[in-house]
Amino acid sequence: MAQMHYLISPSIFGDFGIVWRELADQPRILRVTLPGKTRQLEDTLRVEYPLAAEGAQPDTAALAGELRRFLNGEDVRFDLQWLAWETCTEFQSRVLRAEYGIPRGWVSTYGRIARELGVVGGGRAVGNALASNPFPLLIPCHRAVRSTGALGGYQGGLEMKKALLEMEGVVFNSPTKASLIKVYY
């Protein structure tokens, strides 16, 4: 059985976490946790991953640095080879890969992503798959909005979602609605 680890790193939004397991001297990212408002991150990780030990290794320390740069507004494209895709259903994996394809500075809608995947009327299913995204930021699920431009949901909260979109250059028509000028898919 592979050893599990986690690390906690600060960012401008608060502390985030990375949980991984070591396989053949390479990390397999199990989860990225976004800053939360009501729970202490370390306590959450200990409850959800009781066998995980705190620590870092070079690849995950480098990933934490890339995530900090991303959260500071830099254009960072993450390598998906490290993700533990086996933790996702086939449908969720397809949704996450489609979401990953949305370029920086663009948005898409849950319905458009569903149509791109050939799932007519599957906007809600896409939203559910993104709501349980184990790899937020690495898979930029903040780039999916409702068909009206309303933000929808986000694990890190709507303030964080809006801030990330604004850092990427997405324009807002109102405080809670993204412009649909640059829509992907």
TAJO-V225328 format. One line per field, one symbol per residue. ss: DSSP state (@ for helix, = for strand, . for the rest). burial: + if it has 9 or more other ideal C-beta (glycine too) atoms within 8 Angstrom, else -. A space follows every 10 residues. Layout:
ss = ???
burial = ???
This chain:
ss = ...======. .....===== ===..===== ===....... @@@@@@@@.. ..==...@@@ @@@@@@@@@@ @........@ @@=.@@@..@ @@@@@@@@@@ ......===@ @@@@@@.... ..@@@@@@@@ @...==..=. @@@==....= .......@@@ @@@@@@@... .===..==.. ..=..
burial = ---++++++- +-+-++++++ ++----++++ ++++++---- ++-+++--+- -+----+-++ +-++-+++++ +------+-+ -+++---+-- -+++++++++ -+---+++++ +++++-+-+- -++-+++-++ --++++++++ ++++++--+- ++-+++-+-+ ++++++-+-+ -+----++++ -++++
